[in-house]
Amino acid sequence: MGRIQLDQLTKRFGETVAVEDVTLDVEDSEFLVLVGPSGCGKSTTLRMMAGLETPTSGDLYIAGEHMNYRVPQNRDIAMVFQDYALYPHMTVRENVRFGLEEEAGYTADEMDERVEDVADTLSIGDLLDRKPGELSGGQQQRVALGRAIVRDPEVFLMDEPLANLDAKLRAEMRTELQRLQAELDVTTVYVTHNQTEAMTMGDRIAVLDGGQLQQVGAPLELYHEPANQFVAGFIGEPMMNFLRGRRSEDGFANEYVEYPFDERLERTVGDADELVFGVRPEAVDVRRVDETPEERLGPYEFRMTVTVTETHGNQNIVSLTHADDAADHNALRAVTDGMHIVDVGESVVVTIDPDAVHIFDGATGEARCNRRLETARELTI
């Protein structure tokens, strides 16, 4: 059983707190992604799991056994590093086999058979007699994975293993890693700062910031129900729009926007004075002004001006500013269909449905209200 339990795990380096009171359960066979910005403590947390760092306080368990002071080779884990860490003077066969050299109970023939089976699984069987310098980045990554897999460990720990690959190969390897993890049925903890990897790969995601655990949940749970403004802004690309303002008599207001709350928002937001209004770019509807005369604008519609258009082919990402903002601050970003072309400087009407709105406490950052889940589920079917 490869269950991992972290109980108030803390790591300090002198006066610096790298990880603070992290409590987390990783279930047997689960693929958990640790994600967060550089310096948030995710790699330090992984290194404590691996035995490369000793916790300052708290407890770490793997398969029910206390691991705080157990050396790495006695933890039944395998780690894959960002730089692959292959031995350049060894062949692929020797690099993969190296993972078995210290394992008891294998004959030489059994080791060779195991290496060849793993190589076939990773589609590197024809590379066994080459050395790392003769391989592409993707092939080297497969060899590093093979060295971890060959030992048949209880737990895989992966520290940004795709960071050195180009975008196309990263996408291919994401799929390959998911397939392998499901096939091998091994508990896996994967560290990345790339929220796209986190969203597409993890059964669950644990978001860290400043050494503290912000939220743990399924990818769509974090996307649609962020616990706070940090999670909302970190998960999702393009990131969520945020407008800072105050509680008005009718709802939310700032210098340029007055947004009335419907019954749901009114009920859940409460009476906080400082508010942050959030909405995902894909939930911002953009239409040309001539499609909606100004005198017919509804309570959730606003006149805005296009400041930047990013064309992606299948979609456009449009930056918008308030019609009355002479300084041209980019207030919102919207995602439009690739065939819906709007030009820089064009006046548009923006509609934001109350069901898509998130409201955060302006003082603490905590979520006061998230979008309606019924709407989110309809969008993800």
N, C-alpha and C positions, 0 to 999 in steps of 0.2 A: 504494500500500500504506500502511495507516494503523497499522502496528505501533508501539507506544510502549515504550521501554525506559528504566527508571530504574536506574542503577547507583550504589549507595551515596549516594543523593541526600540532602544535608543543607542545612538552612536555619537560620541563627542571626540573631536580632535582638538585638544587643548580647550580653549574657550568657545570654539566653534561647534555648534550643534548641527550635525549633518542629517541625522534622522531622529525624530522626536516622538516617542510614545506611539509607534505604529502597531496597531492590532489588526491582524488580517488572517483569514483562513483561506487556503488554496486547496480545493477538494481534489481527491484522487482522480487522475486522468484529465483534470481541467487545464485549459490553456488560458493563463492569466497574463495580461499585459500590464506592466508598470510603465506609466507614461507621465511626462512632465517636462518642464523646461530644463536647460542645462543648470546643474547645481542644485537640483531639487531633492537629491538624496536617493534617486532610483538605483543607480549603480552601486552605491554604498549598501543599500538594502540587499541587493543581489549578492554582493560580495560577502555579506554576513551569512546569507543562506549557504554560500559555497564554502565558508570557513576561511576565506581570505582576509576577513576582518573579524575581530572579536567584539561582540556587543558591549557597550559600557554598562547598560542595564537592560532589564527585560529578559524574555525567554524565547528561544527558538526550538521548535520541535519538527522533526521529519519522521513520518510514519510512526508517530507517537513517542519517539525517543528524543531525549533532551540533547541538543546539539551545540550549545553555546561554546564549549571548549573542545569539541571533537575535531580532530584534524581532517582536512578535506578528503583524503583517501579513504577515510572510514565513514563517509557520509552516504555512499551509494548515489552520488550525483555525477553528472557530466556537464561541463561548461563549454559553451561555444563563444569565442571572443570576436570582437569587431575586426581585429587584424589577422584572424585565422590561426596564428601561432603555429604554423607548420614548420617542420624541420627541413631546411632547404637541401641538405645533403642526402636526405632519404627519399626513396621513391614513394609514390602514392600508397602502394601496398604496405611499405614499412611504416608510413605515417599512420595509416588506419590501424595496422596491427599493433602499433605502440600502445594503444589503449587497452590491449589485452595482456601485455607483457607481465604486468604485476598481478594479474588475476590468477588465482589458484584454480586448478581443476581442468585446465585446457591442455591437451596435447598439441604438438606442433601442427599436426594434420587438422585438428579441430579448429585451431586458430586460422589456418589458411582457408578452410571451408567457410568459417564465419566471416572473414574479410571479404571473400568473393560474393557471399550472399548479400552483405551490406552494400558492396559496390554495385551489384545488379539492381538493388532497390533504388540506389541514387543515380543510376545510369552513368556510372563512371567505370564500368568493368573494363572498357578498352583503354583506360588511362593508368592502370595499376603499375605499369613499369616506367612511367614518366616521373619526373621530379617537379616540385611545385613551380619552379621558374619557367616551365614549359606550358603551364596551364593558364587559362583565363581566370578573371576574378570569380566568375560564377562556378567554374570547376574547382577552384581552390576552396570556395565556400562549401561545396559538396563534400570535399575531402575532410574538412574540419567537422562537418556534420557526421560523416562516416566514422571518424575517430570517437565521437561521442556516442553514436548509436551502437557501435560494435560491442560496447560493454554491457548493453542492456540494463541501464541504471533505472532507479526508481524515479529520478527527477532529472529533467533537462533544465539548465539555466542558460539563457542566451542574452548576451550583452551587446545590443545594437549590431547583430550579425550581418545586416544588409546595408549598413551605412556606406561602405566603400564601393557599392555597385552602382552602375548607371540606372537611370529611371526605368528603362524597359526591363532590364534584368531584375531589378528590385521587384517589379510587379510579378514577374514570372516566379521568382523565388518565394514571394509571399504565398502564392498558391501552392507551391511545392512543399513549403514548411507546414501549411495547414493539412495537406494530404498526408504527409509523413506522421505528424502528431496524431491524427485520427487513426492511422493504420497501426502505429506502434502503441497507442493507448497509454501514453506516458504523461505524467504531470509535468507541465511546462510553464516556466516563468520567463517572460520575454520582456526585455527592457528596450525602450525606444523613446526618442523625443518627437517622433513623427506620428501625429495624431491619425493620419490616414492608415498607417500600419496598425495602430491600435484599434481603430474602428473595424477594419476588414478582417483582422486575424483573431482577436480575443473572444473567448467565451464570456469573459468579464474583463473589465478595465479597472485598474486602481490608479487614480490620479493623485500625484504628489506635488506639493509646492512648498518651498522653504522647509523641507524635511518633514512636513506634516501631511498625513493622509487626508485628502479633501473629500473623496467620494469613491465608492466601489459599486459597480453594477454592470449590467449588460450594456453593450454599446448604444443601443437605441434608448435605454433608460437614461444614460448620461446625456445623450443628445437632446432628448425631449423633456427630461426632468432633472436638469442640473441642480445640485444642492446649493450652489452659490455662483456669483458672477465670474469667479476665476474659471470654474469648470465650464461654464457656458461659453466663455471666450476662448478657452483652449481647445475644446472639442468642436469640430466643425470647420469646414473650409469651403468658401470664405467664412471668416469668423462672424459670430453674431453681432448685429448692430446694437450699440448702447447709446442712449440719450439720457443725460443727467438732468434732473429737474426736481420738482417738488410736488407735494400733494395739494391739489386744488380742490375747490368745492365740488367740481364735477368729475375729477379724475387726476390726470397727470398734466403738468404744464412746465414749459421752460420758455426761453426768450422767443422761440419761433413756433412752438407746437403746443396746441391744447388738444388733449386726447381724452374724451369722456369715457369713463368706465361703464361697462355693462354690469348687470347684476352679479355675475360671477367674479369679475375683477373687484367690484365694490366690496363684495363679501369677504374675499380672501386677502386682499392687500392690507386691510386694516388702516390704522391711523398714523403710520410713519410719516414724518415730515419730509425727509430726504428720500427720493426715489431714483432708481435707474430703470429706464424703460428699455426692454430688449426685444428684438425680433430677428429671426433668421432671414438672410438675404433672399432665399427662395420663397419666403412668405410675403415679400414686398411686391405688390402688383404695380406694374408701370404701364400707363397708357398715354397716348398723345393728348395734348390739351384739347384739340378740336373734336375729340371723341366724347369729352365731357365739358360742356360750358361751365365757366367758373360759378355762375349763379346757381348751378345745380349740384355743386359739390356737397357730398354727404358729410356726416360728422367724423368719419374715419378716412376722409380723403384730403390730400394736401397738394398744393401747387409746389413743384420743385424744378430745378434746372440740372441738366446733365453736365457733369464736369469732366468725367473720364469714361471711356468705353473700352473694355478689354474683351477682345474677340477670341473665343476658344473653339469655334466651329459648331459644336453641339449646343453651346450656350454663350451668352454674353454676360459679363459682370459689369454693372453700370454703377458709377459713383454719382451721387446726387447731393445737391446743396439746397437749402431752403430758398425759395424765390425772393425773400426779402433780405437775404444775407449778402451784404455787399462785399464781405471779405472772402466769399466763396469757400467756406469751410466744407469739407466733405462730411456731410451729416449721416448719410445712409449709403449702403451698398445694396444693390438688388441683382438677382439672377433672372435673366430673361431668356426666352427661347432663342436659339441661334438664328432663326429666321426673322426675329423681331429686332430690327435695327433702329437704334435711336442715335442721333448725332450729338456731339459735344456742343453745348450751348442751347440745345433744344429745351423748350418748356414741356413738362409732362405732369400728369396727375398720378399721384401715388396713393394706393389704397392699402391699409393694414387692417386685416380682420381681427377683431378682439379675441377670437379663438386662438390666434397664433401668437399672442402677446405674452412675454415674460416680464415680471416686475421683481426687482431686487431692492433690498434695503440699502439706501445710499450710504449709510454709516457703517454697516457690518458686512455688506455684500451678500448676505444670505437671501435665498430665493423666497419671496413673499408669495409668488404665484407663477406657475408654469403654464404653458399652452395646454389646451384641452387634449387629453390623451385620445379621446374618440377621434378627433381630427387627425392626430398624429398617426393613428392606426390606419385610417383611411388612406393617408398619403404613402404608407409603407407596404400596402398590400401588393 
